[in-house]
Amino acid sequence: MLQRNVWKGLWTFALFVALIGCAADSERSDEDAGSVTASETSAGMDRSEEIRAKTASLDAARIIAADGEPGNWLAHGRTYGEQRFSPLDAIDTENVADLELAWYADTDTTRGLEASPIIVDGVMFATGSWSLVYAYDAKTGEELWRYDPEVPREWGVNACCDVVNRGVAVWKGRVYVGTIDGRLVALDAGSGEVVWDVQTTPQDRPYTITGAPRVVKDLVIIGNGGAEYGVRGYITAYHAESGEQAWRFYTVPGNPELGFENPAMRKAAATWRGGEWWEVGGGGTVWDSMAYDPELDLLYIGTGNGSPWNRYIRSPGGGDNLYLSSILAINPDNGSLVWHYQTTPGDTWDYTATQHIMLLDLEINGQLREVLVQAPKNGFFYVIDRRTGEFISAEPYVQTTWASHVDPETGRPVETDGQYANEPKLVYPSPYGGHNWHPMAFNPNTGLVYVPVLDIPMVFGQPGQFAYDVRTWNTGINQTLMAPPDSLTGELEALGLVKGHLLAWDPVAQKRVWQVQHSGAWNGGLLSTAGGLVFQGRADGYISAFAADTGRELWESQTYAGIIAPPVSYEVDGEQYIAVMAGWGGAFALASGVPPQSGMIARHGRMLAYKLGGGQVLPAPSVATIDIPEPQRLEADAAQIERGKILFHAHCLACHGAGAVGSGVLPDLRYSNDAIHEVWDSIVLDGAFAVKGMVGFDGVITEDESEDIRQYVIKRAHDGVAIQALLGEA
Ligand code: CA
């Protein structure tokens, strides 16, 4: 049952992180707002020319023939099929225990790091918080250049899931990045200087970009996010050379009265019944995964949840709501839809199909099938024919209560009563998904797909009313139900339901082969290697190597920061490296209300690279635990606290965490001191901290409501102190 010592460690550590969190954030902005093109101190002219030359020949032919240069990692998932398998085998099950840090580089950021680096002939390209781009010498870690797109920090309020970025694309001497404020930027690979910069989203709508671009046939493909706030999803292709738009494909229909862009939208609109979804946008954003099959010449994309989440509001007459939560095959020449497969028809749980799409050739029933596989948020692992979109199989890879199974004849999920049409329901998986954006990996030698799994429930319920507000998550569900239970022991027990593990899955037999339970839920993406290893960073600030066939842990190293990003592997001068970004953040870290784990001490981000006998040691940060300071007197009555709780979970949850519990990224409001309480309204209403990303909510909430929220935060500070005492006695 309740493991008090574990939770005690968690909580005291949370308190510490929360406090340094406040301090670090108040120092941050000047440093981050640096020049557009960072110093040439390291790169210099010769080095820039050298990098330009190395990357100039990076094109489709090189990516397709990637196995011929195993020391490089040329595309997001290494290949167009996105298997995240490195053919390098110098580091193997026998010697991985000798893996040590080779170098590390500070990113000078304090928010989540989610990027998968690209490595071309000894040069590494990666992205960080606020869409910064870094070029490193992959052998030494020397920073060659840094590009800061200078995203206005106020735009951060539109980012549902932290100001993260999942990486660049490198192509013919250029580096391409999507920015959190909706731009696609082409940089000179040698110097980091801007070649072109296009706005890919309307600036009067709360769009963001966190996904990595892909380059297919000299077209840079980029999607966007924002379905929590209310947008209409689409992808756009730009000519790599000029930045000129080639085509755009919307994933959901707009207002039918205005006509349709193409036949696919006309067909889709017939599956949205009633309501005025276009007012909120409809959603279906393509915020992460893509894959490309050069032989079939098909681009695969995954689409997101509806906007709002709640189908009873979004499309009250029912219908599948195409093309939400779907895998779409697109003709990359003109952006037309070739086929679609919808994983969650009529989605109402935020069950996106934006998760990793991986292309595999599998022998199924004695026949070699060209398939794609996906473990979307909805909890089922799908195998789909990638030529035709034909459903082959799907089985649950995690606790799944919203549907009993996927009908083998129709390929449609069979819903249970986990729907919340009339009364609140506890549903597995949660909106964090059974699996989120954290990439999977495949090993052709074991035939297994490795999945970073989240095992978390959530209570869904109808809201009292729904009014669209562009500044707030527009889920259309009762977000107050995300708050922890009112009793302190209930709160601790609820935290115990939040779990995660590493899963090895047989995609042919559609069954679990092994799993490794982790102490936290929100762990890193994956890498598999020909050395028979699977690498994963964890929420508790470690990176580990596991045997690919058994899951036995063979190596681990402390990183002092929670890891969410996926590792990659590459080779320089005959030595194999494993690299990963360490930097805690992302949706779960902001909104879950789950305190950070005890191994997560550092809050600033780093790129870490390991090799056999690397010999370097990561400097350990000094550790202190700090309790929640003496809270203000609790003067509010129960009714005011309840009002504050509802308002908090409507407006503050996404950044400051359910139950006002911070998870070590943005300030934990329970630590607000008297000085903060004195200027509360100037922060909350007038935007005194807007330069740090905390915009004012004047016009959204009233002065009285701001005070209700303040009183709820004070109540939660008292709860936090009581939990400290409870755990202290245990
Ligand atoms: Ca979502």
Residues whose N, C-alpha, C, O or C-beta is under 5 A from the ligand:
A	BS01	CA	N305 D350
